[in-house]
Amino acid sequence: MNQAPDKSWSIPRRQAKAGLVIIIAKATVTIFKTLWPLLLVLLVKKNRKGVDMYEIIILSLPVIILTRSLIDYFYFRFFIANEELVIRKGLISKKTITIPLQKIQAVHIEQNLLHQVANVAKVKIDTAGSEKTEAVIDALEVPKAEELKAFLMRERKELTEGSPIPRHAPETAIMRLSLTDLLRLGISANHIQAFFIVLAFSISSLQNLEEIFGDRVIRLVKDSSSQVGMSVVSVSLVVAFVLGISVVVSMIRIFLTYFDFQLTETEKGFKVKSGLINTRQNLVPFSKIQYISWEANWIRRKIGLFNLEFHQVMGDTQSNKKQRVKVPLTTSGYINGLLAHYHPLVAHEAVGHFGIHASYTFRRTLLSAILPITLILAILLLIKWNPWYFLMLLYIPITAGQAYLFRRNFRLYIAADALQIDSGIWGRKTQIVRWYKTQQVTVQQSIYQRQHGLATLQVSTAGGTISIPFIPLELARQLHDYALYETERSDRSWM
């Protein structure tokens, strides 16, 4: 390995001194989460003649947790030897983690608010054979964390490819979100989800108040509602208030997630950094990208905002979210640049394009709305007659309208080395996958599809599955055979 003498990582190192503050803070949070119900019981306990044995045990637990955390800090060491990263920790129960450098897949740097105040960072290391983070080195000085990340990825590439690379590879800044961009993202976010979250929280809070104060809360609500009047105007005001809170919640979430967002192109891949309280740095290697998708709701399409996702190699569904790196784009002009290292738009070079069969609309409406709504409505009416139950029938035309829009907007573009899918109902979504990235292709048929010569094609990659519903069976079989042929004949690695 090419190590500079003044920056050798072969000498055992420990966490930064500021890491002691991080360790104590984490221990305090653990103590509070574990013991707050018991401490609350002790505070409101009526019989306080003395301290019994159980109270002594409860009060001694914080000391045990804090002592163990301090031991973990003082006996934590990491170093690199024999082309392996070695992490040792523990006093009585010692533990050694050994990671071969060539098996390291990604190194992430994260900072929460406390890390930023102490000017330290957390280094998380992922390997090829693990479905979760293999090792964590918490509380390193930020410059040392950056040096360690660069060193590990450089040595890993030298070991796997057998050729040295420049130590200071040039990086190109692609985009950075401004305050105006964050405001545009927050205003145009999907507030419907936040609306129902706030509404559910309000209902739950009202139920909790009822349990604490009894029927007085309900009487107060009824008295207030009778004074205001349960009119359309009052209901609209309540909905508008909850919607306003939802917008605020969405704005806060956007600022916390994408504050100081920076996208940089390196020799190995795209480097993404963002976050206000928890600052994250992720590297998206070009070779690990399985497929790329981007989408925009109706409002964001009008103002030119898109949300792009790199779907990388993942272990299972639990790691699905971790392996999807989202990039908010402030203009569609960035899309072609981000596709350059994967594959350009297929629609421009497609040898053919196809849609969904017309029967999709009715079948989707029948299975998702007509049958379940009819069954639920019949059961409710048998239990108790109420004309308001018939409002559930509105769900049927809503589902039918959504199915029709999905079928109308769906397009499958096929090229020699990739396929592209455009879809969406009110918004739009585009997915591009290269054939040689395919892991499995499945042709599925329901009873109805078998009778009408139709099928649903499932194209599975290591980063997720793409579904192509209600296409002709002959086309599905041709795509199935072609995908397998391209996978077998290609000498390029899928990761």
C-alpha positions as CSV (number, residue, x, y, z in Angstrom):
1,M,0.0,0.0,0.0
2,N,1.1,3.5,-0.7
3,Q,1.1,5.3,2.6
4,A,2.7,8.6,3.3
5,P,4.8,8.4,6.5
6,D,3.2,11.4,8.1
7,K,-0.3,10.0,7.5
8,S,0.2,6.3,8.2
9,W,-2.9,4.6,9.3
10,S,-1.0,1.5,10.5
11,I,-0.6,3.1,14.0
12,P,-3.6,2.4,16.3
13,R,-5.8,5.4,16.6
14,R,-8.6,6.4,18.9
15,Q,-11.6,8.7,18.5
16,A,-11.2,12.5,18.9
17,K,-11.3,14.0,22.4
18,A,-14.6,15.6,21.5
19,G,-15.9,12.1,21.0
20,L,-16.2,11.8,24.8
21,V,-18.9,14.4,24.7
22,I,-20.7,12.4,21.9
23,I,-20.4,9.2,24.0
24,I,-21.8,10.9,27.1
25,A,-24.7,12.5,25.2
26,K,-25.6,9.1,23.6
27,A,-25.5,7.4,27.0
28,T,-27.7,10.1,28.4
29,V,-30.3,9.6,25.7
30,T,-30.2,5.8,26.2
31,I,-30.7,6.3,29.9
32,F,-33.6,8.6,29.4
33,K,-35.3,6.3,26.8
34,T,-34.9,3.3,29.1
35,L,-35.8,4.7,32.5
36,W,-38.2,7.6,32.0
37,P,-41.3,5.6,32.7
38,L,-39.8,4.2,35.9
39,L,-38.5,7.6,37.0
40,L,-42.0,9.1,36.4
41,V,-43.5,6.4,38.7
42,L,-40.9,7.3,41.4
43,L,-41.7,11.0,41.2
44,V,-45.5,10.5,41.6
45,K,-45.2,7.7,44.2
46,K,-47.3,8.5,47.2
47,N,-45.6,6.2,49.7
48,R,-42.2,7.7,50.2
49,K,-41.1,6.3,53.6
50,G,-37.8,5.2,52.2
51,V,-35.8,3.9,49.3
52,D,-36.5,0.2,48.5
53,M,-34.3,-2.3,46.7
54,Y,-36.0,-1.8,43.3
55,E,-35.4,2.0,43.4
56,I,-31.7,1.4,44.2
57,I,-31.5,-0.9,41.1
58,I,-33.2,1.6,39.0
59,L,-31.0,4.5,40.1
60,S,-27.9,2.3,39.6
61,L,-28.6,1.6,35.9
62,P,-27.6,5.0,34.7
63,V,-24.2,4.6,36.4
64,I,-23.8,1.2,34.7
65,I,-24.7,2.5,31.2
66,L,-22.5,5.6,31.6
67,T,-19.5,3.5,32.8
68,R,-19.8,1.0,29.9
69,S,-20.0,3.9,27.4
70,L,-16.8,5.4,28.9
71,I,-15.1,2.1,28.7
72,D,-16.1,1.7,25.1
73,Y,-14.6,5.1,24.3
74,F,-11.3,4.7,26.1
75,Y,-10.7,1.1,24.8
76,F,-11.6,1.8,21.2
77,R,-8.8,1.6,18.6
78,F,-8.7,1.3,14.8
79,F,-5.8,0.9,12.3
80,I,-4.9,-0.7,9.0
81,A,-2.6,-3.7,8.8
82,N,-2.0,-6.3,6.1
83,E,-4.5,-4.6,3.8
84,E,-7.2,-4.9,6.4
85,L,-9.1,-2.4,8.5
86,V,-9.0,-3.5,12.1
87,I,-11.3,-2.2,14.8
88,R,-10.8,-3.2,18.4
89,K,-13.1,-2.3,21.3
90,G,-14.1,-3.5,24.8
91,L,-12.3,-4.2,28.1
92,I,-13.8,-7.3,29.6
93,S,-15.7,-8.4,26.5
94,K,-13.2,-7.6,23.8
95,K,-14.3,-7.5,20.2
96,T,-12.2,-7.2,17.0
97,I,-13.7,-6.4,13.6
98,T,-11.4,-7.1,10.6
99,I,-12.5,-5.9,7.1
100,P,-10.4,-6.6,4.0
101,L,-10.0,-3.4,2.1
102,Q,-10.9,-4.9,-1.2
103,K,-14.4,-5.9,0.2
104,I,-15.2,-2.3,1.2
105,Q,-18.1,-1.1,-1.1
106,A,-18.8,2.4,0.3
107,V,-17.7,4.7,3.1
108,H,-20.2,7.3,4.3
109,I,-19.6,10.3,6.5
110,E,-22.4,11.6,8.7
111,Q,-22.9,14.5,11.1
112,N,-25.8,15.2,13.4
113,L,-26.1,18.5,15.1
114,L,-23.9,17.5,18.1
115,H,-21.2,16.3,15.7
116,Q,-21.3,19.6,13.9
117,V,-21.0,21.6,17.2
118,A,-18.0,19.4,18.2
119,N,-16.5,19.5,14.6
120,V,-16.4,15.7,14.4
121,A,-18.0,13.1,12.1
122,K,-19.2,9.5,12.0
123,V,-17.6,7.1,9.5
124,K,-19.8,4.2,8.3
125,I,-18.3,1.4,6.3
126,D,-20.3,-1.0,4.1
127,T,-19.0,-4.2,2.6
128,A,-20.1,-6.5,-0.3
129,G,-21.1,-9.4,1.9
130,S,-23.2,-7.5,4.4
131,E,-26.8,-6.3,4.2
132,K,-26.1,-3.5,6.8
133,T,-23.4,-1.2,7.9
134,E,-20.4,-3.4,8.7
135,A,-18.5,-1.0,11.0
136,V,-18.8,2.5,12.5
137,I,-16.1,4.8,13.7
138,D,-17.8,7.6,15.6
139,A,-16.4,11.0,16.5
140,L,-13.4,11.5,14.2
141,E,-12.1,15.0,13.4
142,V,-13.7,16.0,10.1
143,P,-10.4,16.3,8.2
144,K,-9.3,12.8,9.5
145,A,-12.6,11.4,8.5
146,E,-12.2,12.7,5.0
147,E,-8.6,11.4,4.8
148,L,-9.7,8.0,6.1
149,K,-12.5,7.8,3.5
150,A,-10.3,8.8,0.7
151,F,-7.5,6.4,1.8
152,L,-9.9,3.4,2.1
153,M,-11.5,3.9,-1.3
154,R,-8.2,4.5,-3.0
155,E,-6.5,1.4,-1.5
156,R,-9.6,-0.6,-2.2
157,K,-9.5,0.3,-5.9
158,E,-5.8,-0.3,-6.1
159,L,-6.2,-3.8,-4.6
160,T,-9.2,-4.7,-6.8
161,E,-8.0,-3.2,-10.1
162,G,-4.2,-3.6,-9.6
163,S,-3.3,-0.1,-10.8
164,P,-2.6,3.0,-8.7
165,I,-4.7,6.1,-9.1
166,P,-4.1,9.7,-8.4
167,R,-4.4,10.6,-4.7
168,H,-6.2,13.8,-5.4
169,A,-8.7,13.0,-8.1
170,P,-10.4,16.1,-9.5
171,E,-14.0,16.7,-8.4
172,T,-16.6,18.7,-10.4
173,A,-19.4,20.5,-8.7
174,I,-22.7,19.7,-10.4
175,M,-25.3,21.5,-8.4
176,R,-26.0,23.1,-5.0
177,L,-29.4,24.0,-3.5
178,S,-29.9,27.6,-2.5
179,L,-32.4,28.9,0.0
180,T,-34.8,29.7,-2.8
181,D,-34.5,26.2,-4.1
182,L,-35.4,24.8,-0.7
183,L,-38.5,27.0,-0.5
184,R,-39.6,25.8,-3.9
185,L,-39.1,22.2,-2.9
186,G,-41.0,22.8,0.3
187,I,-43.9,24.5,-1.3
188,S,-44.3,22.0,-4.1
189,A,-43.9,18.9,-1.8
190,N,-46.6,16.3,-1.5
191,H,-48.6,17.8,1.4
192,I,-51.3,15.2,1.3
193,Q,-49.2,12.7,3.2
194,A,-48.2,15.3,5.8
195,F,-51.9,16.4,6.0
196,F,-53.1,12.9,7.1
197,I,-50.1,12.6,9.5
198,V,-51.1,15.9,11.2
199,L,-54.7,14.9,11.2
200,A,-54.0,11.5,12.8
201,F,-51.8,13.2,15.4
202,S,-54.5,15.7,16.2
203,I,-57.1,12.9,16.7
204,S,-54.6,10.9,18.8
205,S,-53.9,14.0,21.0
206,L,-57.6,14.6,21.5
207,Q,-58.1,10.9,22.6
208,N,-55.1,11.3,25.0
209,L,-56.6,14.4,26.5
210,E,-59.9,12.6,26.9
211,E,-58.2,9.8,28.9
212,I,-56.5,12.3,31.1
213,F,-59.3,14.8,31.8
214,G,-62.3,12.6,31.1
215,D,-65.5,13.9,29.4
216,R,-64.6,17.5,30.1
217,V,-62.6,17.7,26.9
218,I,-65.5,16.3,24.8
219,R,-68.0,18.7,26.4
220,L,-65.6,21.6,25.7
221,V,-65.3,20.6,22.1
222,K,-69.0,20.2,21.7
223,D,-69.7,23.6,23.3
224,S,-67.1,25.3,21.1
225,S,-68.5,23.6,18.0
226,S,-72.1,24.7,18.9
227,Q,-71.0,28.3,19.3
228,V,-69.1,28.3,16.0
229,G,-71.6,26.1,14.2
230,M,-70.7,22.9,12.3
231,S,-71.2,24.6,8.9
232,V,-69.3,24.1,5.7
233,V,-67.3,27.3,6.5
234,S,-66.2,26.0,9.9
235,V,-65.2,22.6,8.5
236,S,-63.3,24.3,5.7
237,L,-61.5,26.5,8.3
238,V,-60.4,23.4,10.2
239,V,-59.2,21.7,7.0
240,A,-57.4,24.8,5.9
241,F,-55.7,25.0,9.4
242,V,-54.6,21.4,9.3
243,L,-53.4,21.8,5.7
244,G,-51.4,24.9,6.8
245,I,-49.7,22.9,9.5
246,S,-49.0,20.2,7.0
247,V,-47.2,22.7,4.7
248,V,-45.1,23.9,7.6
249,V,-44.2,20.3,8.5
250,S,-43.3,19.6,4.8
251,M,-41.1,22.7,4.7
252,I,-39.3,21.7,7.9
253,R,-38.7,18.2,6.6
254,I,-37.3,19.6,3.3
255,F,-34.9,21.9,5.2
256,L,-33.7,19.2,7.6
257,T,-33.1,16.8,4.7
258,Y,-31.7,19.0,1.9
259,F,-30.0,21.9,3.7
260,D,-26.6,22.6,2.2
261,F,-27.2,20.0,-0.5
262,Q,-24.2,19.5,-2.7
263,L,-23.8,17.1,-5.7
264,T,-20.3,16.5,-6.9
265,E,-19.0,14.3,-9.7
266,T,-15.8,12.3,-8.9
267,E,-13.8,9.8,-10.8
268,K,-15.6,6.9,-9.1
269,G,-19.1,8.3,-8.9
270,F,-21.4,11.0,-7.6
271,K,-20.8,12.4,-4.1
272,V,-23.9,13.7,-2.3
273,K,-23.9,15.8,0.8
274,S,-26.9,17.2,2.6
275,G,-28.6,17.7,6.0
276,L,-29.1,20.3,8.7
277,I,-29.1,18.3,11.9
278,N,-27.8,15.1,10.5
279,T,-25.3,15.8,7.8
280,R,-24.8,12.8,5.4
281,Q,-22.2,12.2,2.7
282,N,-22.9,9.3,0.3
283,L,-20.9,8.1,-2.6
284,V,-22.9,6.7,-5.5
285,P,-20.3,4.6,-7.5
286,F,-21.1,4.5,-11.2
287,S,-20.7,0.7,-11.3
288,K,-23.2,0.2,-8.4
289,I,-26.1,2.0,-10.2
290,Q,-28.7,-0.6,-11.2
291,Y,-31.3,1.7,-12.7
292,I,-32.2,5.4,-12.5
293,S,-35.6,6.9,-12.0
294,W,-37.0,10.5,-11.6
295,E,-40.4,11.9,-11.0
296,A,-42.3,15.1,-10.4
297,N,-45.8,15.8,-9.1
298,W,-48.1,18.1,-11.0
299,I,-46.9,21.3,-9.3
300,R,-43.2,20.4,-9.6
301,R,-43.6,19.7,-13.3
302,K,-45.0,23.2,-13.8
303,I,-42.0,24.8,-12.0
304,G,-39.3,22.5,-13.3
305,L,-38.5,20.5,-10.2
306,F,-37.7,16.8,-10.3
307,N,-36.7,14.1,-7.7
308,L,-34.1,11.7,-9.2
309,E,-33.1,8.4,-7.5
310,F,-30.1,6.3,-8.0
311,H,-31.1,2.7,-7.3
312,Q,-28.0,0.8,-6.2
313,V,-27.1,-2.7,-5.2
314,M,-29.0,-3.7,-2.1
315,G,-29.2,-6.7,0.2
316,D,-32.8,-7.0,1.1
317,T,-36.0,-4.9,1.4
318,Q,-34.8,-3.6,4.8
319,S,-31.8,-2.0,3.2
320,N,-33.9,-0.8,0.2
321,K,-34.2,2.7,1.6
322,K,-30.6,3.0,2.5
323,Q,-29.5,2.1,-1.1
324,R,-31.7,4.7,-2.8
325,V,-30.0,8.0,-3.0
326,K,-32.3,10.9,-3.8
327,V,-31.2,14.0,-5.7
328,P,-33.6,17.0,-6.0
329,L,-33.1,18.7,-9.3
330,T,-34.0,22.3,-9.9
331,T,-34.2,22.0,-13.7
332,S,-34.6,19.2,-16.2
333,G,-31.3,20.1,-17.7
334,Y,-29.4,18.2,-15.0
335,I,-31.0,14.9,-16.0
336,N,-28.9,14.3,-19.2
337,G,-25.7,15.0,-17.3
338,L,-26.6,12.5,-14.5
339,L,-27.5,9.9,-17.1
340,A,-24.2,10.3,-19.0
341,H,-22.4,7.7,-16.9
342,Y,-25.3,5.2,-17.1
343,H,-27.4,5.5,-20.3
344,P,-29.0,8.4,-22.2
345,L,-32.8,8.7,-22.7
346,V,-34.0,5.6,-24.5
347,A,-37.0,7.4,-26.1
348,H,-34.7,9.2,-28.5
349,E,-33.2,6.0,-29.9
350,A,-36.0,3.5,-29.3
351,V,-36.7,0.8,-31.9
352,G,-40.2,0.6,-30.6
353,H,-42.7,1.9,-28.1
354,F,-45.7,0.3,-26.5
355,G,-48.6,1.1,-24.2
356,I,-50.9,-0.8,-21.8
357,H,-53.9,-2.8,-23.1
358,A,-57.2,-1.0,-22.9
359,S,-58.7,-3.6,-20.6
360,Y,-56.3,-2.5,-17.8
361,T,-58.7,0.4,-16.7
362,F,-61.7,-1.8,-16.1
363,R,-59.7,-4.7,-14.5
364,R,-57.9,-2.3,-12.1
365,T,-61.2,-0.7,-11.2
366,L,-63.0,-4.0,-10.7
367,L,-60.3,-5.6,-8.4
368,S,-59.3,-2.4,-6.5
369,A,-62.6,-0.7,-6.1
370,I,-65.8,-2.3,-7.3
371,L,-65.5,-5.7,-5.6
372,P,-64.0,-4.5,-2.2
373,I,-66.3,-1.5,-1.9
374,T,-69.4,-3.6,-2.7
375,L,-68.5,-6.2,-0.1
376,I,-67.7,-3.6,2.6
377,L,-70.9,-1.6,1.9
378,A,-73.1,-4.8,2.0
379,I,-71.6,-5.8,5.4
380,L,-72.1,-2.3,6.8
381,L,-75.7,-2.0,5.6
382,L,-76.5,-5.4,7.1
383,I,-75.2,-4.3,10.5
384,K,-76.8,-0.9,10.5
385,W,-78.6,1.2,7.9
386,N,-77.0,4.6,7.2
387,P,-77.3,6.5,3.9
388,W,-73.9,8.1,4.5
389,Y,-72.3,4.7,3.8
390,F,-73.1,5.2,0.1
391,L,-70.5,7.9,-0.1
392,M,-67.9,5.1,-0.3
393,L,-69.2,4.5,-3.8
394,L,-67.3,7.7,-4.9
395,Y,-64.1,5.7,-4.5
396,I,-65.1,3.7,-7.6
397,P,-65.0,6.6,-10.2
398,I,-61.9,8.0,-8.5
399,T,-60.1,4.6,-9.0
400,A,-61.4,4.4,-12.5
401,G,-60.1,7.8,-13.4
402,Q,-56.7,7.1,-11.9
403,A,-56.5,3.8,-13.8
404,Y,-57.4,5.5,-17.0
405,L,-54.8,8.2,-16.6
406,F,-52.1,5.7,-15.7
407,R,-52.9,3.7,-18.9
408,R,-53.0,6.8,-21.0
409,N,-49.6,8.1,-19.7
410,F,-47.8,4.8,-19.7
411,R,-45.2,4.2,-22.4
412,L,-42.6,1.5,-22.8
413,Y,-39.6,2.4,-25.0
414,I,-37.2,-0.4,-26.1
415,A,-33.7,0.0,-27.4
416,A,-30.9,-2.5,-28.1
417,D,-29.2,-2.0,-24.7
418,A,-31.8,-0.5,-22.4
419,L,-35.5,0.1,-21.8
420,Q,-37.4,3.2,-20.5
421,I,-40.7,3.4,-18.9
422,D,-42.8,6.6,-18.6
423,S,-45.8,6.5,-16.3
424,G,-47.8,8.5,-13.8
425,I,-51.3,9.7,-12.9
426,W,-51.2,13.4,-12.0
427,G,-47.4,13.5,-12.0
428,R,-44.8,11.8,-14.2
429,K,-42.2,9.1,-13.5
430,T,-39.5,7.8,-15.8
431,Q,-37.3,4.7,-15.2
432,I,-34.3,3.6,-17.2
433,V,-32.6,0.2,-16.9
434,R,-29.8,-1.4,-18.9
435,W,-30.4,-4.9,-20.0
436,Y,-27.2,-6.3,-18.7
437,K,-28.1,-5.1,-15.2
438,T,-31.0,-7.5,-15.2
439,Q,-30.9,-10.2,-12.5
440,Q,-34.3,-11.9,-13.2
441,V,-37.1,-11.5,-15.7
442,T,-40.5,-13.0,-14.9
443,V,-43.6,-13.3,-17.0
444,Q,-46.8,-13.3,-14.9
445,Q,-50.4,-14.0,-16.0
446,S,-53.7,-13.9,-14.1
447,I,-56.7,-16.0,-15.2
448,Y,-58.0,-13.0,-17.2
449,Q,-54.7,-12.3,-18.8
450,R,-54.3,-16.0,-19.9
451,Q,-57.7,-15.9,-21.6
452,H,-56.9,-12.7,-23.5
453,G,-53.2,-13.2,-24.4
454,L,-51.8,-10.6,-22.0
455,A,-49.1,-10.7,-19.3
456,T,-47.3,-8.6,-16.7
457,L,-43.5,-8.5,-17.0
458,Q,-41.3,-8.1,-13.9
459,V,-37.8,-6.9,-14.6
460,S,-35.7,-7.4,-11.4
461,T,-32.3,-5.8,-10.8
462,A,-30.1,-5.8,-7.7
463,G,-31.6,-2.3,-7.0
464,G,-35.2,-3.2,-7.2
465,T,-38.0,-4.4,-9.6
466,I,-39.7,-2.7,-12.4
467,S,-43.2,-3.8,-13.4
468,I,-44.7,-3.6,-16.9
469,P,-48.4,-4.5,-16.7
470,F,-51.0,-5.7,-19.3
471,I,-48.8,-6.0,-22.4
472,P,-49.3,-8.6,-25.2
473,L,-48.0,-12.0,-24.1
474,E,-45.8,-12.3,-27.3
475,L,-44.1,-9.0,-26.5
476,A,-43.5,-10.1,-22.8
477,R,-41.9,-13.3,-24.0
478,Q,-39.7,-11.5,-26.5
479,L,-38.5,-9.1,-23.9
480,H,-37.9,-12.0,-21.4
481,D,-35.8,-13.9,-23.9
482,Y,-33.9,-10.8,-25.0
483,A,-33.1,-9.7,-21.5
484,L,-31.7,-13.2,-20.7
485,Y,-29.7,-13.1,-23.9
486,E,-28.1,-9.7,-23.2
487,T,-27.3,-10.7,-19.6
488,E,-25.5,-13.9,-20.7
489,R,-23.6,-12.4,-23.6
490,S,-22.4,-9.2,-21.9
491,D,-19.0,-9.4,-20.3
492,R,-19.6,-6.2,-18.3
493,S,-20.1,-6.6,-14.5
494,W,-23.5,-5.6,-13.2
495,M,-21.8,-4.1,-10.1
